[in-house]
Amino acid sequence: MTQQAPAAALPMPFDGAYFTDPYPIYARLREEGPVHRIATPDGSPIWLVTREVDVRAGLTDPRLSVNKVDSGIGYKGFSLPPALDANLLNIDPADHLRLRRLVSKAFTPRRIEGMRALIHDAAESLADALAAEGATDLIAGFANPLPLVVIGGLLDVPQGDRRRFSRWVGAMFDPAHPGEVAESVGHIHQFLLHLVAERRTAPGDDLLSGMIAARDEDDRLSENELVSLAFMILFAGTENAQHLISSGVLALIQHPDQLAALRADPSLLPNAVEEILRFAHPNQLAVRRFPTEDIEIGGVRIPAGDTVMLGICSADRDPARHTDPDRFDIHRDDAQHLAFGHGLHYCLGAALARLEIQIGLGTLLRRFPHLELAVPAEELQWRASFRSHALRRLPIRVTPAAA
């Protein structure tokens, strides 16, 4: 039977407790119903889909468009300027397939495997610095710079510019003062325009040079598409990986039996990475979608043009899909989570992200037989974001392995 959810959007408790641990709230919403009309922090109404079966179906439903032109009342949520918005996350077929074919050349199994040595050497160098310090912020000292080396190398971003880019992206999600989001977006836009201009003058064998050649020679990429793709690769390749590494370390520290099991049997590392992706992925929600016609999700009618958010983190903690989902278990043999999406918009860089996390965690476990928090867990600081469940800092103490 079709249900009509309440017309008024329900307020959500977007507060410190939610930012620290949003999962109990999503568990309650799943129990109460498959779809809820809620208000985001800025007051905008959205339809939140909470159950795994509906989220998975929604990710492949062609009637759910990611293009903001299909927003009936004009999308008023988080948005980017056109020069950064024409990327794979915001366009539907056939433009999506055209761009995906181009970018996929950077993520072939052979090319990813060829980056193993680069990732390993970077992780070892960062671990050397951690060993010298003893106590540090793992995000600043390891989890953030490791993916910056990898993606920075993929696009040949100058070493000195990588951390600046990462700071701007961080400010987009967790601004310290009003106006910082727009300021950071402006910095990113100008940075990428300058990078493209430099690479057009002096091309190399990196991915960005290849995309420029496709735009200039084959006219397959508009200028906005070119800059937007560079933004998406830098953003997705650094932002998610750093938080998966830090959240993975925290999950292991807070579950000492699982940490001990992984140390005793390093062959469990691939399983552990999949469990981290399911249990602690930073992305709470998939990219917003807009029905191109009136649709039903979970028996709830949603009008065309309304904003729909698919709850990735809620789906991956759904007991109807995952046994005992709130238990962190590295022996769990199930990689069918939705951390990297599903269907057309499945993450192109998933294999590279898995490799980075495996090497990063493997290096930390091998180099440091004792990893512990340097502050009580209740003092950890989390981003004030309803989209991204991520630590601001992860203060840890490390004890290097004996020489």
Buried (B, 14 or more C-beta within 10 A) or exposed (E): EEEEBEEEBEEBEBEEEBBEEBBEBBBEBBEEBBBBBBBBEEEBBBBBBBBBBBBBBBBEBEBBBBBBEBBEEEBEBBEBBEBBBBBBBBBBEEBBEEBBEBBEEBBEEEBBEEBEEBBBEBBEEBBEEBBEEEEBBBBBBBBBBBBBBBBBBBBBBEEEBBBBBBEBBBBBBBBEEEEBBEBBBEBBBEBBBEBBEEBBEEBEEBBBBBBBBBBEEEEBBBEBBBBBBBBBBBBBBBBBBBBBBBBBBBBBBEBEEBBEBBBEEEEBBBBBBBBBBBBBBBBBBBBBBBBBEEBEBBBBEBEBBBBBBBBBBBBBBBEEBBEEBEEBBBEBEEBEBBBBBBEBBEBBBBBBBBBBBBBBBBBBBBBBEEBEBBEEEEEBBBBBBBBBBBBBBBBBBBEBEEE
